[in-house]
Amino acid sequence: MQYLKKTQKGLSITSWIMAIAIVLFFVLLGVRMIPSYMEFHSMSTILESIKEDPKYRTVPPKQLRKIFNRRININSIYDFDQKSLKIDRSKGKTSMVLDYEIRKPVAGNVEVVMSFHKEVDWK
C-alpha cells in the first residue's frame, strides 16, 4: 500500500484530457457569446445617449427610429431586427424598449440562447 501512495501524484492523462476539454468548451462558449454582449452594450449606450440629448425630446417616434438605426450602423451592428425596438410616446412620456433574443451555434446542434432587454424612459 505504501508503494502505491508514493507513485500516485498528479492527474492521469485521461483526467488532463477531460480538464482541457472542459476549459476549451468554456473558451468556445465565451468566443461565441462576447460579441453579442458587446453589441448589446453598444445599443444600450446609444439608447442612453438619445435619452440624454435634449434635442430629441420632441422628435416623433419614426425619426427616433431613424436616429437609432443610423447610430447602430455607425457602430457596425448589422444583424439587428428592427422590430425589436419599440418606441412609445404617450402621456407626455417617451419610452424606447429594446427586447430581443439571439441564438448562436456552439458545436453541432448545440446552441446558446441569449436574451437582452433594455428600457429607457424620459419626459
N, C-alpha and C positions, 0 to 999 in steps of 0.2 A: 504494500500500500504506500509506503513512504516513497518508493521509486516512482510511482505514478504521479504523486503530488509534485515532485521536482521537475518532471518533464512537461507538465501541462501549464504552459504560460502563454497568455495572449489568445487571440481568436484563431480559429481554424480557417482554412481557405474558403470554405463554404460560408462561414459567418462573414468574412470580409466581402465576399461577392454579394451577399444579401444586403449588407450595410451600404455598400457602394450603389447598389440598385435602388435602394430607398432614397438615398441622397440625390441620385440622378433624377428620380421621378419628381421630387420636390423642386429641383432646379428647373426641370422642363415645365412644371406647373407655373413656376414664377415667370419664366420666359414668356409663356402664353398669356399670363394674366396682367403683368405690369403695364404693357402698352394700353390696355383698356382702362386701367385705373388712371393712367396719365391723361388720357383723352377726357375722362370724366372730370378730372381736376381742372383741365383747361376750360371745359364747358361751364363748370361751376364758377370759375373765375370770370368768365365772360358774362354770365348772368349777374354776378355781383357788380361788375363794372357798369353794366347797363343800369342797374338799380341806383348806383351812386351818382350817375351823371344827371344833373338837373335838367338838361335839355331834352331828355327822353320822358319826362313826366307826363307830357300831354300828347305824345306820339300815339297814333292809332295802332292797334294790335298787328295789322298787316305790315306796317312799317317796322315795328319791333322785331317781327319775324325776319324781315329782310336784313336788318342790322345784325341780328344773331347769326344768320346764315353767312353773311359776309365775314364776320369775325371767326367763325369756325373754319371757313375756307382759308383765311389767312393763317390759321394755326394748323393747317394741313389735316383737318379731320374731314374725311370724305365719305366714310361709311356710316352716316347718321341718317336715320329715318326721320323726316320732317314731321311726321305725325306724333312723334314722341314729345314734342314741345307743345304745351297747352298754354295759351295766353288768354287771360280773362280780365276784362276791365268792367267791373260793375260795383255799384255802391260807393263810388269815389275811390276805389282801391284797385290797383293793378297787381295781378298775380301771374307769375311765369312759373310753370311747373315742368320740370324735365324728368321724365319717368320712362325708363327703357331697360331692356334685358339683352344681354349678349351671350351667345353660345360659341365657345372656342373648342375645336378638337384638340385633345391632348395626345392620345395614341389609339389608333384603330377606331373602334366605335365608342371610345370613352370621351366624353365632353365635359367641360366645366361651364357652369351657368353662373353668370354674374348679373345681379340686379342692381340698378342705380336709380336714385331718387334725389332730386334737389328742388326745393321750392323757395321762391323769392317773392316777397310781398312788399309793396310800398304804397304810400298815399300820394 
